[in-house]
Amino acid sequence: MSALSHMPKPMRWIALFLLIWLMLVAVATIGDGFQLASEKHAKQLFEFASNPIMGLIIGMVATALIQSSSTVTSVIVAMVAGGLPITIAIPMMMGANIGTSITNTIVSLGHIKNKEEFQRAFNAATIHDFFNIFAVLIFLPLEIVFGLLEHISGFLVGLFRVGATSSVEGFNPIKAITSPAIDGVSAISAVLPNVYAGILMILIGLGMIIFAITGMGNIMKSLMVGRAKNILQNSLGRGAMSGITSGTIVTVLVQSSSTTTSLMVPLVGNGIVTARAIYPFTLGSNIGTTITALIAALSITGENASLALQIALVHLTYNTLAVLVIYGLTFLRELPPELSYRLSLKVAEQKTYGLAYIGGVFFVVPLLAIFVFA
């Protein structure tokens, strides 16, 4: 793999883009594997949504299993159009925000062989986790007591004309360039039962991530020196508004917050930029990912079309307010990067803590809570 860094510069750039493509294929492969391994269980979780706490947990676990907040939020929009109470759907949207951050945390495992790189990568990945958790801690009680997001989104719906058929369909360029390879992996595992095929795809995806990130590290270190490194650092460190705006735009274009945040993790892991430099970019990805639910809502007609649009606007309002409140208040702004940094130091010393963190936060604790609150 070290031979990659000695190739001619044009070839190194080509190799870097191929490895980035491989990492994107790996992330999508893991997501498809989770879907196969969990079969219908993720969708069956929605049936347990009986109160706001259950809604939050179900949105979180379903997203962690399906590995796509875009899919889950679109399902929630459709369920609201079908009669799901919006008071339950709002916490489900909040849970989807937490569940989607598992992807970049998994990507950080690609640096697990190198202690310093792993610490930096895990720090970068879990900033997203802590930010989304704090957003829930602040806004879920406000929603339960005052119906804050429901009232704001209800007002916004009144500003739109609802009921006309829309032909808006999103084009996802990431899906277009990765689908052939993902289909190939799926074909290899198709001979197995769904659960075992899903597990095999997860393992293949993890192997691809480790291979891709190891290669990317060697190439990035040779390419991102001097002017190239300065340009990247300046673009990400130009200020909060620039970072948030960039993260929003990129995520709208690729329609996947997990993709944009996952691409940042190797940059931090390899020491090219810092975790704090990508912090605003990560927040922008939270806002940008709301485009999917809005597109889904625009395709719904009938008597519940206004409710479908309202829950999509809840997603936009919630993520925007979370950025304004948490990043806008200095004492709150520092909590996600500080806590993620402290956690990354412990995980770098004892790598099993990293696996325990992923399993515990995204699966064990929420599933246990289902039995308590169901």
N, C-alpha and C positions, 0 to 999 in steps of 0.2 A: 504493500500500500504506500510505503514511503517513496516508491519510484514515481508516483503521481506528481509529487512536488518538484521533480527534476525534468518534467516534460517541457517542451516549448510553451511559452505563455498562452498562445491561442488555444493549444490543446488542453491546457489546464482549465481555461474558462469553459471549454466544451465539456470536459470531464466534470467540472463543478455543477454545471446545469443538469447533466445527466444524473448526478448523485442527488441533487435536489429533487429531480423528477422521481428517482427511486424512493426517496424518503416520503414524498407525497403518496406514491403508490402503496408504500408500507403502511402509512397512517390509514388510508382508505381500506386496505386489506384487513387490518386489525378491526376496523369498524364493521366491515362485512362479516368478519369472523365472530365478533360479539353478537351480531344479529342472528347468525345461524346457531351459535351455541345456546343462546337464550330462547331461540325459536319464538313461540308466541307469548312467552312470559312477560316480555316488556310491555306489549300492548295490553295484556290482561291486568297489568298493574293499574291501569287507568280506572278499572272497575272499582278499586278500593278508595277512590277519592270521595270521601264523605265529609271532610272538614278541612279548613285551611292548612293545618299542619300536615295532614295526610297528602293534600294536594302538593305541598312543597316537596315532601319526601318522594312522592311518586314521580314528579317532574324531574327530580334530580337523578333518581335511580334509572328511570327509563332512558334519560339522555346518556348516562354513563354506559348503559348496556348497548344502546343503539349507536353510540359514538357520533351523534349528530344532533345538535340543538336545532338546526334548521328543520330536520324531519319532525322532531318532537313539537316544536312551536307550530308547525303547519298542521299537525294532527290536533293540537289543542284548538286552533282556529276552527278546524272542521267540526270538532266536538261541540264547541260553543254554538256554531251554526245549527248543530243537531240537538241542542237543548241543554248542554252542560251549563250549570249556573256559573256566571262570571265570577262570583265570589270564590269559587273553588278553582277556576281556571287561572286567576291572577297568581296565587301562590305556586301553581304548577309552572307558570312562566318563570317565576323566580328560581324555582328548583332547576329548571333547564339551564339557567345561567351557570349554576354551580357545577352541574353534571358535565357541561361541555369542556370545562377546564381540565378534565382528566387527560385529554389528548396530549396537550403540550407537556404534562407531567410525565406521561409515558415516553414521549420523545426524549426527555432529559435522561432517561435510562441508557440511551445510546452512548453517553459519556461515562458510563459507570466504571470503565476500566482505569480511568485516570482520576485520581482523587480531587485535584484542584479543578479540573474541567467539570467534573460531576457536581462539585459544590456550586460553581457558578451557574451551571445549567439548571440545577434544581432550584436555585434561588430565583432565576428568571421565570421558571415555569410556575412556581407556587405563588408569585405575586398575584397572578390572575385568580388563583384559588381564594386567597385571603381577601382580596378586594370584593369578590362576589359574595363571600360569606358575610363580610361586614355590611354589604348592601342589604342582604336579607335581614340581618339583625336590626338594622335601622328601619327599613320600610315595611317589613311584614307586620310588626306591632301597629304601626301607623295605619296600615290597610285594614287590619282586623278591627281596630277601635274606631277609626274615622272614615274608612273607605276612601282614602286619599286618591289612589290611582284610579279607582272606579269613577270617582267624581270628575277628575281631570280629563280622563279619556272620554267620558260621556259628553263633556263640554266640547271636546275636539271633534267628536263625531258629528255634532250639530253644524260644524263648519264645512262638512263634506256632503256632497250629494251621493246618497247610497241607493243601490238597487239596480243600477245599470250593469249590463254584462261587460266584463273586461276581458280583453284577450292578452293581457300582459303575461308574458312567460319569461322567466329568467334563463339566460344562457350561462352555464357554469363552465368557464374555460378549463378549470382544474379537472373537473370530471371528464371533459372531452379528451384531454391528453393522457389521463391515467386509466380510463375505462378499459382499453384493450389489454393492458397488462393485468389489471385486476380480474378481468374475465378469464385470462389464462390461468391465474392462480386458482380461481373458482373451479375451473374445469378439472384441474389436477385433483382437487379435493372432492369433486362431485361424486366420486365412486364410494364415498363414505357416508354413513348416516349424518344428518345435519349437525348434531352435537359434536361429533368427532371431527367433521369437516371444519366446523367453526373453530375448534381448538387448534387444528392443524394450521388454519389460516392465521390465527393469532400468533402462533409460534413462527411461522414463515415471516409475518410482518415484523415481529420483534427482531428476527435475524437480519432482515433487510435494513431496519433502522440502525442497528449497531454497525453493519457494514457501511452504510451510506454516511453516517456521521463520522466514523473513523476516517474515511476517505476525504470527506469535506473538511475535516480539521486540518489534515496535512496540506490540502490545496489552499484553503483559506489563509493559513499562516504564511504561505509563500506569495499569495496574490495580494492580500490585504496589508500591504506595507506602504509606507510613504503616503503619496497623494491619495491612492484609492482608499486607504484606511481613514484618512482625514475627511474625505468627502462623505463617507458613510457615517462617521461619528458626528459630523456637523449636521447632516440631514436628520439624524435621530435626536440630536441634542440642541436643536434650534429653539427650543421652547415648548411649553406644554401645549399651546394651541396648535402649533405646527405638528407635533407628534400625534395629538388626538385626531386632528383633521386627516393626517396621512393614514392612520390606522382605520378610520371610518371609510375613507375612499377605497383603500385596498380591499377591505372586507366586503364592501358593496360589490366590487368588481368580481371577486372570487366567490362571494356568497358563503363564506365559511370563516368564522372567527377562529376556529381551531387551526385552520390552515395558516392564517396570518401570524398567529401567536406561536405556532410550532416552528415556523421559519425563523423566528427571532431567537429561539432557544440555542441552536448551534452557534449563532453569532456571539452570544454571551458566553457560552461554554468554552469557545476557543479564544476568548479574551479580546475579541475585536471591538465589541461595545460592552457597556456595563448594563447590569440589570436595571438600574435606575434610569438609564437612557431610554430603554424600551418601555418603561412604565406608562407614559402617556400614550404611546402607540397601542399598547394592550387595551387601554381604556377606550380608545377610538374603535377598536375591533368589536367591543361590546355594543357600541352604538350601531356600527355598520351591519352587524348580523341581524338586526331587526328588519332588514329589507325583505327577508324571506317570508316572514309572517304577513307583512303588508301585501306582498304579491299574492300570497295565498288568500288573503281576505278579499282582495279585489276581484277574485274569480268566483266569489260566492254571490248568488242572487237569492231573492225571496224574502220572506218576512223576517228572517234572522240575519240578513246581510249586515244590518247596522251593528248587531252584537258581535259578529265576526270581525268587522272593522274595529270595533271598540277594543277587543282583546289584543288585536295587533298593535293598536295605538298604546295600549297598556305597556306592551313590551318596549316600545320606543320611549315612552314617557319614563318608565322605570329606569332603564339604562342611562338615559340622559340625566335624570335627577341624581342618580347614584354618582355619576361622574362629577356633577356640579357640587354635591354635598361633600362627598368623601375627599375628592381632590381639591375642592375649593377651601375646605377648612384645614389649616396647617396641622393641627394635632391629629386629625384623622388621616390626612394624606400620608403621613410617615408610617402609619401602622402596618399596612400591607408589605412594603419593602423591608421594614425592620423585622417583622415576624418571619417572613420568608427567608431572610438572611440567617436569622438564628436557627431556624429549622434546618436550613441547608448545611450549616456547620455540623450539626449533630448527625445528619444523614450521611455526610461525607465520611465521618468517622466510623459509623456503623451502617453499612449499606442496606442491611435488612430493614432498618427503620424506614427507608424509602418505600420498599414494597409494602410494609405494614401500614404506612401512611396512605398509600393509594387504595389498598384493600379496605382499610378501616374507614376512612373519610367517605369514600364513594360507594361502598357496598355494605360493610358489616354494620356500622352505626345506623345508616338509614333503614336497612332491612330490620334491624332490631326495633327501631322506632315504629315501624309499620305494625309490629305485633303489640306495641304498647298503646298506640293511638287508634288502631283499627276498631 
